[in-house]
Amino acid sequence: MAKLYFYYSAMNAGKSTTLLQSSYNYHERGMKTLLFVPAIDDRYAEGQITSRIGLTHEAVSFSSGLDFFAHVSAALTRDPSIRCVLIDEAQFLRKAHVEQLKRITVELKIPVIAYGLRTDFMGEPFEGSKYLLAWAEDLVEIKTICHCGKKATMTLRVDPKGRVLRSGEQVQIGGNESYVSVCYEHFLKGQPRPLQPERAGVPVAVSS
């Protein structure tokens, strides 16, 4: 039975890399995939999934008005060899999108694998993530680590000077310059990086 999968993590855990590897695995076995990326993510070329390690693949750009079920149905009519739907930055899905993805698994018998963040920089769930967590049959955590070595489960937003921001619009597209993955302790403390040791009140440089 086809399922809806949600692979979630904090920032910079390798979600896009994992997605592209999954797509490659299908193609290696002679099965095609259909990839989607949010139009709002304008860090790279439009309609392209780009991982931090340099892997790229073209994808269909989606916005709030896209009907995933209709789009995938039409694509299958043109090419029945499509065997999986993969979605990058799935936190930007709307509730209606997640309902459409469920229909794809039930009516079209095609598995859907969504990759995204669970929560925003304030610890609040994104709309897409909330319904994926509620309705996906399989939930998989992609792990990354905090600067202290513990598992990072939260994301801090920082300004250009590295200062933590605790308010603002939920959606602000950015990468390492804007977001840092941390454990919950350092999320509460607002510490995106290790504190430098001090000697007699004078900071001591930490070697890299």
Residue, then its C-alpha position, 0 to 999 in steps of 0.5 A: m500500500a502506498k503511504l505518505y511519509f514525512y521526513y522532518s528535522a531542524m535546519n541543515a540536517g541534510k533533508s534535500t540531500t536525502l531527497l535527491q538520494s531517494s530520487y536517484n535510487y528510484h531512477e537507478r532501478g528504472m522508475k521515475t520520480l516527480l519532484f516538487v519545491p516551493a516557489i517561495d524558496d528563492r535561494y537558488a534557481e526557480g524550480q530546482i532542488t539544491s542541497r548544501i553539498g552541491l547536488t541539484h535536480e530540477a523540480v516543479s515549483f508549487s505555491s498555494g494554488l497548486d492542486f497536487f492531485a490534479h498535477v500528479s494525475a496528469a503527469l501519470t497519464r503522460d508517463p505511467s513510469i512515475r513511481c514516487v512523489l518527493i517534496d522538498e521544504a514541505q513545511f510550506l505546504r498548506k492543509a489542502h495540499v496535504e489532503q491532496l497528497k493523501r489522495i495521491t497515495v490512496e487513489l493513485k497508489i503512488p507513495v509520497i515522501a515529504y521532507g521539511l522542518r517541524t517547527d519555526f524559529m519560535g518553536e511553533p509548527f508550520e501549517g504543512s508540518k502540522y498536518l503531515l505529522a497528523w496524517a502521514e503514515d510514517l514519520v522519520e526524523i533526520k538527525t543533526i547536532c547542536h554545537c554542544g554535541k547533543k541532538a538538535t531539534m530546534t532552530l534559532r533565527v539570527d541577524p547579520k551580527g549573529r544575534v538571536l531573533r525571537s519575533g518576526e514573520q514565520v517565513q523568512i527564507g535563508g540558510n546558514e547566515s540566518y538559521v542555526s540548529v540547536c538542542y532545546e536547552h540552547f534554544l531556550k538560552g538563545q545560544p546559537r554558538p558555544l560561549q567563549p571561555e574567559r580568564a579574569g574577565v577577558p575573553v579567550a579566543v577559541s581555536s577552530 
